[in-house]
């Protein structure tokens, strides 16, 4: 995937260098190169972000559940377990 990005940026940089003005070259580089590549990399990384988010949520839920089960339990009469 990254080889396609590198090749496309190479072509766009050559196109930008051949523009008549600096502003035209900058616009070519931005709108033909950087913006489409940024969108492409964002879209191809979306499934990884979803998986990472689900994994983080599941780990937080398991930590919350384990924290709730580690709480000291009082006696049946409601007193604290360490009181005499």
Backbone as XML, in Angstrom:
<?xml version="1.0"?>
<chain id="A" units="angstrom">
  <residue number="1" name="UNK">
    <atom name="N" x="0.823" y="-1.194" z="0.000"/>
    <atom name="CA" x="0.000" y="0.000" z="0.000"/>
    <atom name="C" x="0.869" y="1.261" z="0.000"/>
  </residue>
  <residue number="2" name="UNK">
    <atom name="N" x="1.906" y="1.252" z="0.827"/>
    <atom name="CA" x="2.738" y="2.439" z="0.925"/>
    <atom name="C" x="3.545" y="2.694" z="-0.347"/>
  </residue>
  <residue number="3" name="UNK">
    <atom name="N" x="3.831" y="1.656" z="-1.115"/>
    <atom name="CA" x="4.552" y="1.848" z="-2.368"/>
    <atom name="C" x="3.705" y="2.649" z="-3.353"/>
  </residue>
  <residue number="4" name="UNK">
    <atom name="N" x="2.401" y="2.459" z="-3.325"/>
    <atom name="CA" x="1.492" y="3.230" z="-4.182"/>
    <atom name="C" x="1.500" y="4.697" z="-3.750"/>
  </residue>
  <residue number="5" name="UNK">
    <atom name="N" x="1.485" y="4.933" z="-2.455"/>
    <atom name="CA" x="1.517" y="6.299" z="-1.929"/>
    <atom name="C" x="2.814" y="6.991" z="-2.343"/>
  </residue>
  <residue number="6" name="UNK">
    <atom name="N" x="3.932" y="6.299" z="-2.188"/>
    <atom name="CA" x="5.220" y="6.879" z="-2.541"/>
    <atom name="C" x="5.278" y="7.184" z="-4.041"/>
  </residue>
  <residue number="7" name="UNK">
    <atom name="N" x="4.823" y="6.262" z="-4.855"/>
    <atom name="CA" x="4.834" y="6.471" z="-6.307"/>
    <atom name="C" x="3.939" y="7.639" z="-6.701"/>
  </residue>
  <residue number="8" name="UNK">
    <atom name="N" x="2.763" y="7.724" z="-6.109"/>
    <atom name="CA" x="1.850" y="8.812" z="-6.443"/>
    <atom name="C" x="2.444" y="10.157" z="-6.019"/>
  </residue>
  <residue number="9" name="UNK">
    <atom name="N" x="3.036" y="10.220" z="-4.841"/>
    <atom name="CA" x="3.653" y="11.465" z="-4.400"/>
    <atom name="C" x="4.824" y="11.856" z="-5.307"/>
  </residue>
  <residue number="10" name="UNK">
    <atom name="N" x="5.565" y="10.882" z="-5.800"/>
    <atom name="CA" x="6.654" y="11.155" z="-6.731"/>
    <atom name="C" x="6.116" y="11.817" z="-7.998"/>
  </residue>
  <residue number="11" name="UNK">
    <atom name="N" x="5.058" y="11.275" z="-8.542"/>
    <atom name="CA" x="4.451" y="11.835" z="-9.755"/>
    <atom name="C" x="3.926" y="13.240" z="-9.482"/>
  </residue>
  <residue number="12" name="UNK">
    <atom name="N" x="3.276" y="13.434" z="-8.364"/>
    <atom name="CA" x="2.699" y="14.742" z="-8.040"/>
    <atom name="C" x="3.801" y="15.769" z="-7.813"/>
  </residue>
  <residue number="13" name="UNK">
    <atom name="N" x="4.879" y="15.385" z="-7.161"/>
    <atom name="CA" x="5.987" y="16.320" z="-6.955"/>
    <atom name="C" x="6.582" y="16.744" z="-8.299"/>
  </residue>
  <residue number="14" name="UNK">
    <atom name="N" x="6.728" y="15.801" z="-9.222"/>
    <atom name="CA" x="7.223" y="16.159" z="-10.559"/>
    <atom name="C" x="6.250" y="17.092" z="-11.274"/>
  </residue>
  <residue number="15" name="UNK">
    <atom name="N" x="4.954" y="16.847" z="-11.126"/>
    <atom name="CA" x="3.957" y="17.736" z="-11.723"/>
    <atom name="C" x="4.044" y="19.132" z="-11.107"/>
  </residue>
  <residue number="16" name="UNK">
    <atom name="N" x="4.219" y="19.198" z="-9.793"/>
    <atom name="CA" x="4.285" y="20.489" z="-9.105"/>
    <atom name="C" x="5.523" y="21.272" z="-9.525"/>
  </residue>
  <residue number="17" name="UNK">
    <atom name="N" x="6.634" y="20.587" z="-9.722"/>
    <atom name="CA" x="7.866" y="21.264" z="-10.133"/>
    <atom name="C" x="7.704" y="21.865" z="-11.526"/>
  </residue>
  <residue number="18" name="UNK">
    <atom name="N" x="6.949" y="21.216" z="-12.381"/>
    <atom name="CA" x="6.787" y="21.681" z="-13.758"/>
    <atom name="C" x="5.723" y="22.761" z="-13.921"/>
  </residue>
  <residue number="19" name="UNK">
    <atom name="N" x="5.047" y="23.133" z="-12.847"/>
    <atom name="CA" x="4.052" y="24.210" z="-12.942"/>
    <atom name="C" x="4.748" y="25.535" z="-13.250"/>
  </residue>
  <residue number="20" name="UNK">
    <atom name="N" x="4.002" y="26.463" z="-13.834"/>
    <atom name="CA" x="4.560" y="27.758" z="-14.235"/>
    <atom name="C" x="4.860" y="28.679" z="-13.064"/>
  </residue>
  <residue number="21" name="UNK">
    <atom name="N" x="4.097" y="28.567" z="-11.978"/>
    <atom name="CA" x="4.303" y="29.464" z="-10.835"/>
    <atom name="C" x="4.410" y="28.647" z="-9.547"/>
  </residue>
  <residue number="22" name="UNK">
    <atom name="N" x="4.947" y="29.317" z="-8.534"/>
    <atom name="CA" x="5.073" y="28.673" z="-7.224"/>
    <atom name="C" x="3.703" y="28.339" z="-6.644"/>
  </residue>
  <residue number="23" name="UNK">
    <atom name="N" x="2.771" y="29.261" z="-6.785"/>
    <atom name="CA" x="1.413" y="29.045" z="-6.251"/>
    <atom name="C" x="0.743" y="27.879" z="-6.964"/>
  </residue>
  <residue number="24" name="UNK">
    <atom name="N" x="0.919" y="27.791" z="-8.263"/>
    <atom name="CA" x="0.354" y="26.675" z="-9.024"/>
    <atom name="C" x="0.960" y="25.346" z="-8.597"/>
  </residue>
  <residue number="25" name="UNK">
    <atom name="N" x="2.272" y="25.339" z="-8.362"/>
    <atom name="CA" x="2.933" y="24.118" z="-7.889"/>
    <atom name="C" x="2.462" y="23.714" z="-6.510"/>
  </residue>
  <residue number="26" name="UNK">
    <atom name="N" x="2.286" y="24.712" z="-5.645"/>
    <atom name="CA" x="1.801" y="24.429" z="-4.292"/>
    <atom name="C" x="0.370" y="23.891" z="-4.315"/>
  </residue>
  <residue number="27" name="UNK">
    <atom name="N" x="-0.453" y="24.470" z="-5.175"/>
    <atom name="CA" x="-1.839" y="23.995" z="-5.298"/>
    <atom name="C" x="-1.870" y="22.575" z="-5.863"/>
  </residue>
  <residue number="28" name="UNK">
    <atom name="N" x="-1.027" y="22.307" z="-6.851"/>
    <atom name="CA" x="-0.955" y="20.960" z="-7.427"/>
    <atom name="C" x="-0.530" y="19.960" z="-6.370"/>
  </residue>
  <residue number="29" name="UNK">
    <atom name="N" x="0.505" y="20.301" z="-5.619"/>
    <atom name="CA" x="1.000" y="19.408" z="-4.567"/>
    <atom name="C" x="-0.078" y="19.151" z="-3.517"/>
  </residue>
  <residue number="30" name="UNK">
    <atom name="N" x="-0.783" y="20.193" z="-3.143"/>
    <atom name="CA" x="-1.815" y="20.056" z="-2.102"/>
    <atom name="C" x="-3.022" y="19.264" z="-2.588"/>
  </residue>
  <residue number="31" name="UNK">
    <atom name="N" x="-3.595" y="19.671" z="-3.721"/>
    <atom name="CA" x="-4.876" y="19.102" z="-4.137"/>
    <atom name="C" x="-4.762" y="17.806" z="-4.948"/>
  </residue>
  <residue number="32" name="UNK">
    <atom name="N" x="-3.622" y="17.566" z="-5.567"/>
    <atom name="CA" x="-3.423" y="16.298" z="-6.283"/>
    <atom name="C" x="-2.628" y="15.295" z="-5.452"/>
  </residue>
  <residue number="33" name="UNK">
    <atom name="N" x="-1.884" y="15.789" z="-4.474"/>
    <atom name="CA" x="-1.011" y="14.905" z="-3.724"/>
    <atom name="C" x="-1.405" y="14.711" z="-2.280"/>
  </residue>
  <residue number="34" name="UNK">
    <atom name="N" x="-1.232" y="15.735" z="-1.467"/>
    <atom name="CA" x="-1.382" y="15.592" z="-0.022"/>
    <atom name="C" x="-2.815" y="15.309" z="0.421"/>
  </residue>
  <residue number="35" name="UNK">
    <atom name="N" x="-3.765" y="16.033" z="-0.135"/>
    <atom name="CA" x="-5.164" y="15.840" z="0.268"/>
    <atom name="C" x="-5.702" y="14.452" z="-0.105"/>
  </residue>
  <residue number="36" name="UNK">
    <atom name="N" x="-5.540" y="13.986" z="-1.335"/>
    <atom name="CA" x="-6.023" y="12.628" z="-1.652"/>
    <atom name="C" x="-5.306" y="11.528" z="-0.872"/>
  </residue>
  <residue number="37" name="UNK">
    <atom name="N" x="-4.006" y="11.682" z="-0.656"/>
    <atom name="CA" x="-3.257" y="10.679" z="0.109"/>
    <atom name="C" x="-3.733" y="10.651" z="1.556"/>
  </residue>
  <residue number="38" name="UNK">
    <atom name="N" x="-3.973" y="11.827" z="2.133"/>
    <atom name="CA" x="-4.472" y="11.877" z="3.511"/>
    <atom name="C" x="-5.831" y="11.191" z="3.633"/>
  </residue>
  <residue number="39" name="UNK">
    <atom name="N" x="-6.718" y="11.431" z="2.686"/>
    <atom name="CA" x="-8.040" y="10.786" z="2.687"/>
    <atom name="C" x="-7.894" y="9.274" z="2.516"/>
  </residue>
  <residue number="40" name="UNK">
    <atom name="N" x="-7.047" y="8.857" z="1.601"/>
    <atom name="CA" x="-6.833" y="7.427" z="1.363"/>
    <atom name="C" x="-6.288" y="6.728" z="2.607"/>
  </residue>
  <residue number="41" name="UNK">
    <atom name="N" x="-5.286" y="7.308" z="3.225"/>
    <atom name="CA" x="-4.708" y="6.681" z="4.423"/>
    <atom name="C" x="-5.701" y="6.674" z="5.585"/>
  </residue>
  <residue number="42" name="UNK">
    <atom name="N" x="-6.516" y="7.717" z="5.693"/>
    <atom name="CA" x="-7.532" y="7.749" z="6.741"/>
    <atom name="C" x="-8.564" y="6.640" z="6.528"/>
  </residue>
  <residue number="43" name="UNK">
    <atom name="N" x="-9.026" y="6.496" z="5.298"/>
    <atom name="CA" x="-10.051" y="5.480" z="5.010"/>
    <atom name="C" x="-9.513" y="4.059" z="5.158"/>
  </residue>
  <residue number="44" name="UNK">
    <atom name="N" x="-8.270" y="3.826" z="4.763"/>
    <atom name="CA" x="-7.717" y="2.478" z="4.895"/>
    <atom name="C" x="-7.370" y="2.147" z="6.341"/>
  </residue>
  <residue number="45" name="UNK">
    <atom name="N" x="-7.216" y="3.150" z="7.187"/>
    <atom name="CA" x="-6.919" y="2.900" z="8.596"/>
    <atom name="C" x="-8.150" y="2.783" z="9.465"/>
  </residue>
  <residue number="46" name="UNK">
    <atom name="N" x="-9.340" y="3.003" z="8.911"/>
    <atom name="CA" x="-10.573" y="2.990" z="9.697"/>
    <atom name="C" x="-10.835" y="1.642" z="10.374"/>
  </residue>
  <residue number="47" name="UNK">
    <atom name="N" x="-10.711" y="0.492" z="9.703"/>
    <atom name="CA" x="-10.953" y="-0.779" z="10.398"/>
    <atom name="C" x="-10.003" y="-0.997" z="11.579"/>
  </residue>
  <residue number="48" name="UNK">
    <atom name="N" x="-8.765" y="-0.566" z="11.463"/>
    <atom name="CA" x="-7.820" y="-0.700" z="12.575"/>
    <atom name="C" x="-8.264" y="0.151" z="13.759"/>
  </residue>
  <residue number="49" name="UNK">
    <atom name="N" x="-8.756" y="1.363" z="13.473"/>
    <atom name="CA" x="-9.226" y="2.219" z="14.564"/>
    <atom name="C" x="-10.442" y="1.599" z="15.242"/>
  </residue>
  <residue number="50" name="UNK">
    <atom name="N" x="-11.355" y="0.999" z="14.453"/>
    <atom name="CA" x="-12.532" y="0.342" z="15.042"/>
    <atom name="C" x="-12.111" y="-0.805" z="15.952"/>
  </residue>
  <residue number="51" name="UNK">
    <atom name="N" x="-11.178" y="-1.634" z="15.482"/>
    <atom name="CA" x="-10.719" y="-2.770" z="16.291"/>
    <atom name="C" x="-10.052" y="-2.288" z="17.567"/>
  </residue>
  <residue number="52" name="UNK">
    <atom name="N" x="-9.226" y="-1.243" z="17.449"/>
    <atom name="CA" x="-8.538" y="-0.707" z="18.623"/>
    <atom name="C" x="-9.548" y="-0.148" z="19.623"/>
  </residue>
  <residue number="53" name="UNK">
    <atom name="N" x="-10.590" y="0.524" z="19.128"/>
    <atom name="CA" x="-11.610" y="1.086" z="19.999"/>
    <atom name="C" x="-12.390" y="-0.011" z="20.713"/>
  </residue>
  <residue number="54" name="UNK">
    <atom name="N" x="-12.770" y="-1.067" z="19.976"/>
    <atom name="CA" x="-13.497" y="-2.178" z="20.595"/>
    <atom name="C" x="-12.634" y="-2.882" z="21.639"/>
  </residue>
  <residue number="55" name="UNK">
    <atom name="N" x="-11.360" y="-3.067" z="21.344"/>
    <atom name="CA" x="-10.457" y="-3.721" z="22.289"/>
    <atom name="C" x="-10.302" y="-2.877" z="23.541"/>
  </residue>
  <residue number="56" name="UNK">
    <atom name="N" x="-10.179" y="-1.568" z="23.387"/>
    <atom name="CA" x="-10.054" y="-0.672" z="24.528"/>
    <atom name="C" x="-11.324" y="-0.694" z="25.370"/>
  </residue>
  <residue number="57" name="UNK">
    <atom name="N" x="-12.488" y="-0.681" z="24.725"/>
    <atom name="CA" x="-13.751" y="-0.718" z="25.459"/>
    <atom name="C" x="-13.912" y="-2.034" z="26.212"/>
  </residue>
  <residue number="58" name="UNK">
    <atom name="N" x="-13.541" y="-3.146" z="25.586"/>
    <atom name="CA" x="-13.688" y="-4.433" z="26.259"/>
    <atom name="C" x="-12.721" y="-4.548" z="27.427"/>
  </residue>
  <residue number="59" name="UNK">
    <atom name="N" x="-11.516" y="-3.991" z="27.291"/>
    <atom name="CA" x="-10.569" y="-4.047" z="28.405"/>
    <atom name="C" x="-11.034" y="-3.152" z="29.553"/>
  </residue>
  <residue number="60" name="UNK">
    <atom name="N" x="-11.632" y="-1.998" z="29.226"/>
    <atom name="CA" x="-12.168" y="-1.129" z="30.272"/>
    <atom name="C" x="-13.326" y="-1.797" z="30.996"/>
  </residue>
  <residue number="61" name="UNK">
    <atom name="N" x="-14.189" y="-2.494" z="30.249"/>
    <atom name="CA" x="-15.317" y="-3.189" z="30.869"/>
    <atom name="C" x="-14.832" y="-4.310" z="31.778"/>
  </residue>
  <residue number="62" name="UNK">
    <atom name="N" x="-13.811" y="-5.040" z="31.357"/>
    <atom name="CA" x="-13.306" y="-6.122" z="32.190"/>
    <atom name="C" x="-12.615" y="-5.566" z="33.438"/>
  </residue>
  <residue number="63" name="UNK">
    <atom name="N" x="-11.921" y="-4.422" z="33.313"/>
    <atom name="CA" x="-11.306" y="-3.803" z="34.485"/>
    <atom name="C" x="-12.366" y="-3.315" z="35.453"/>
  </residue>
  <residue number="64" name="UNK">
    <atom name="N" x="-13.453" y="-2.752" z="34.924"/>
    <atom name="CA" x="-14.543" y="-2.276" z="35.772"/>
    <atom name="C" x="-15.197" y="-3.447" z="36.492"/>
  </residue>
  <residue number="65" name="UNK">
    <atom name="N" x="-15.416" y="-4.540" z="35.783"/>
    <atom name="CA" x="-16.039" y="-5.708" z="36.392"/>
    <atom name="C" x="-15.137" y="-6.309" z="37.463"/>
  </residue>
  <residue number="66" name="UNK">
    <atom name="N" x="-13.834" y="-6.369" z="37.207"/>
    <atom name="CA" x="-12.922" y="-6.930" z="38.207"/>
    <atom name="C" x="-12.799" y="-5.996" z="39.399"/>
  </residue>
  <residue number="67" name="UNK">
    <atom name="N" x="-12.882" y="-4.683" z="39.162"/>
    <atom name="CA" x="-12.818" y="-3.741" z="40.274"/>
    <atom name="C" x="-14.055" y="-3.864" z="41.152"/>
  </residue>
  <residue number="68" name="UNK">
    <atom name="N" x="-15.205" y="-4.133" z="40.553"/>
    <atom name="CA" x="-16.436" y="-4.279" z="41.329"/>
    <atom name="C" x="-16.412" y="-5.559" z="42.155"/>
  </residue>
  <residue number="69" name="UNK">
    <atom name="N" x="-15.803" y="-6.617" z="41.646"/>
    <atom name="CA" x="-15.769" y="-7.876" z="42.385"/>
    <atom name="C" x="-14.702" y="-7.871" z="43.465"/>
  </residue>
  <residue number="70" name="UNK">
    <atom name="N" x="-13.737" y="-6.962" z="43.411"/>
    <atom name="CA" x="-12.688" y="-6.890" z="44.417"/>
    <atom name="C" x="-13.077" y="-6.061" z="45.629"/>
  </residue>
  <residue number="71" name="UNK">
    <atom name="N" x="-14.258" y="-5.478" z="45.626"/>
    <atom name="CA" x="-14.695" y="-4.654" z="46.742"/>
    <atom name="C" x="-14.939" y="-5.541" z="47.968"/>
  </residue>
  <residue number="72" name="UNK">
    <atom name="N" x="-14.532" y="-5.080" z="49.173"/>
    <atom name="CA" x="-14.811" y="-5.861" z="50.393"/>
    <atom name="C" x="-16.314" y="-5.894" z="50.662"/>
  </residue>
  <residue number="73" name="UNK">
    <atom name="N" x="-16.769" y="-7.028" z="51.091"/>
    <atom name="CA" x="-18.191" y="-7.223" z="51.345"/>
    <atom name="C" x="-18.415" y="-7.175" z="52.854"/>
  </residue>
  <residue number="74" name="UNK">
    <atom name="N" x="-19.435" y="-6.424" z="53.268"/>
    <atom name="CA" x="-19.739" y="-6.297" z="54.683"/>
    <atom name="C" x="-20.495" y="-7.513" z="55.208"/>
  </residue>
  <residue number="75" name="UNK">
    <atom name="N" x="-20.678" y="-7.557" z="56.521"/>
    <atom name="CA" x="-21.444" y="-8.638" z="57.128"/>
    <atom name="C" x="-22.917" y="-8.467" z="56.794"/>
  </residue>
  <residue number="76" name="UNK">
    <atom name="N" x="-23.689" y="-9.474" z="57.084"/>
    <atom name="CA" x="-25.118" y="-9.448" z="56.770"/>
    <atom name="C" x="-25.841" y="-8.349" z="57.543"/>
  </residue>
  <residue number="77" name="UNK">
    <atom name="N" x="-25.313" y="-7.960" z="58.730"/>
    <atom name="CA" x="-25.971" y="-6.917" z="59.501"/>
    <atom name="C" x="-25.604" y="-5.510" z="59.029"/>
  </residue>
  <residue number="78" name="UNK">
    <atom name="N" x="-24.759" y="-5.411" z="57.963"/>
    <atom name="CA" x="-24.438" y="-4.115" z="57.390"/>
    <atom name="C" x="-23.205" y="-3.466" z="57.975"/>
  </residue>
  <residue number="79" name="UNK">
    <atom name="N" x="-22.561" y="-4.097" z="58.938"/>
    <atom name="CA" x="-21.366" y="-3.511" z="59.523"/>
    <atom name="C" x="-20.166" y="-3.731" z="58.615"/>
  </residue>
  <residue number="80" name="UNK">
    <atom name="N" x="-19.122" y="-2.992" z="58.868"/>
    <atom name="CA" x="-17.904" y="-3.113" z="58.068"/>
    <atom name="C" x="-17.220" y="-4.435" z="58.392"/>
  </residue>
  <residue number="81" name="UNK">
    <atom name="N" x="-16.594" y="-5.130" z="57.424"/>
    <atom name="CA" x="-16.010" y="-6.453" z="57.661"/>
    <atom name="C" x="-14.818" y="-6.443" z="58.618"/>
  </residue>
  <residue number="82" name="UNK">
    <atom name="N" x="-14.169" y="-5.308" z="58.792"/>
    <atom name="CA" x="-12.991" y="-5.259" z="59.672"/>
    <atom name="C" x="-13.315" y="-4.764" z="61.071"/>
  </residue>
  <residue number="83" name="UNK">
    <atom name="N" x="-14.554" y="-4.443" z="61.328"/>
    <atom name="CA" x="-14.937" y="-3.981" z="62.664"/>
    <atom name="C" x="-15.125" y="-5.164" z="63.590"/>
  </residue>
  <residue number="84" name="UNK">
    <atom name="N" x="-14.816" y="-4.950" z="64.832"/>
    <atom name="CA" x="-15.001" y="-6.021" z="65.842"/>
    <atom name="C" x="-16.308" y="-5.894" z="66.550"/>
  </residue>
</chain>
